[in-house]
Amino acid sequence: MTRLFAGTPFDIPPQCEDCGKLESECICTTEEKAQAEAKRQREADRLPPEKQTARISVQKRKGGRKATVVEGLTAKANDLPELLTKLQAACGSGGTVKPKQDLVEIQGDHADTVRGTLAGLGFKVKPVR
């Protein structure tokens, strides 16, 4: 071997993380690279469900309606719209995500169903009184 770093990872030419080609032959646009980097950052910010605690409460709204509210799960650490879809399917009702307040709301009094579903997904669940 004549080169100093021959056969080491430093000797391998750099490759694009997105398309897998050499960086000199990469065909990715700057927009595609930015989107891929944002996706990698979102995935790095995610926390496993076992490390998060959800607080469930039932709130009374105007007109006597009730809403089940899930707090404590941040939008940065979770995919709240996907979680809302799972909770809606389990409860059979509508709901919404409020990412600025890190809230998931389900229409109606479904605290027990939401508690069971979140526990089944691996989240720690704490009721709020």
HELIX and SHEET records of a PDB file:
HELIX    1   1 PRO A    9  ASP A   11  5                                   3    
HELIX    2   2 GLU A   23  GLU A   25  5                                   3    
HELIX    3   3 THR A   30  ASP A   45  1                                  16    
HELIX    4   4 PRO A   49  LYS A   51  5                                   3    
HELIX    5   5 LYS A   62  GLY A   64  5                                   3    
HELIX    6   6 LEU A   80  CYS A   91  1                                  12    
HELIX    7   7 ALA A  111  LEU A  121  1                                  11    
SHEET    1   A 5 GLY A  95  LYS A  98  0                                        
SHEET    2   A 5 LEU A 103  GLN A 107 -1                                        
SHEET    3   A 5 LYS A  66  GLU A  71 -1                                        
SHEET    4   A 5 THR A  53  LYS A  60 -1                                        
SHEET    5   A 5 LYS A 124  PRO A 127  1                                        
END                                                                             
